[in-house]
Amino acid sequence: QVQLVESGGGLVKPGGTLRLSCAASGLTLNEYAVGWFRQAPGKEREGLSCISGPEGSTYYSGSVKGRVTLSRDNAKNMVYLQMNSLEPEDTAVYYCHARQYWGQGTQVTVSS
């Protein structure tokens, strides 16, 4: 059974940082493209970043480029999203995705 579990969200002040984690079981993350998405209240789910399979190339959307870094730890079978210079507009539930599987999401709230 495949499971993706996000963690690392929380409440942070504007300008702060967070590192989100996505742990996988039943699926080897470095064999597939893995993406990070977010969904804010009343808005559609938005793709932020992804990493390709074995070659590990990374891609970023314009809304977060320069502020986030996606990385992967093959030994731990985890993917991370380092987020810097967070803004209130980054408040959302963040999800990781691989193949057809989604995690349950982790809430990020940016507020003073």
N, C-alpha and C positions, 0 to 999 in steps of 0.2 A: 504494500500500500504506500502510495506516494504522499508525502506531507511536506509542505513548506511552512516554516514558522518564522515570522518576522519579530524582531525585538529592537529595543533601543530608542523607541519614541519617548516623548515626554513633553514637559512644559519648559520652554527656553525663552529668554529675552531676545528682543531684536538684536542682531549682530552676533548672536551666539552660535554654537556648533552642536551637532549631534552626529553620531555614527549609528546608522541602522544596520542590522544584521539580518540575514536570511539563511536559515539552516534548513538543509534538505535531508530527508530520509526516503529511501526507496528510489532515489534518482541521483545519478552522478552529474552534478551541475556542470562540470567542465566538458561534458559531451554535448551540451545543448546551449542555445542562446538563453540568457537569463535577463529579464528586464525588471526595472523598478518603475512603478506607476504611483500616482496619487489621485485621490478624489476628495475634493473639498465639498462642503455642504452645498447642495443645489447646483453642482457643476458636474460635467462629465469626467470620467476617468481619463487622466492625462499621462501619456508616456514620458518618462524623464530621461532614462538612460538604459543602455543594455550592453551586455558583453557577449561576444560571439562564442561559439563552442571552443574547440581545442585551441584555436589560434589566439583567443582572448582579446580581440580588438574591441575597443569601447566606443560608444557613441553617446552623445548628449543632446538633449533638446535645447533650443535657444533660451528657454525660460530659466534654465539652471546652469547652463554652460559657464564654466569659470568659477562656479561656487560649489560644485559637487564633484566627487571623485568616486568612481565605481571600481572596486577591486574584488579579487577572488582568491580564496585560500583553498587550493585543491586538496591539501591534506586533511583539512577540516570539513570539506564539502560545504563551504559557506561562501556567500557573497555579501559584500558590504557596500554601503553608500555613505560616504563621508560628506556631510553637508556643513558648509561654512556660511558666514554672513547671512544668517537666516532672517527672513522678513515675515511680517504678519501674513503676507499673501502666501507663504509656504504652509500655512496651517491646513492640514488635511490628514486623511488616513493614507498611509503609505503601504503599498503592496509589492511583493515580488512575484514573479511569474516565470514559469518554465514549462515548455510544451503547452499542455492545456490546463496546467495546474496553477492555482492561486493560493497564496497564504491568506490568513485571516485578517491581516493588516495590523499596523501599529500606528497609534495616534500621535501626530506631531502638532503641538500648539505653540505658536510664537506670539508672545504677548508680554507687554511690560507690566 
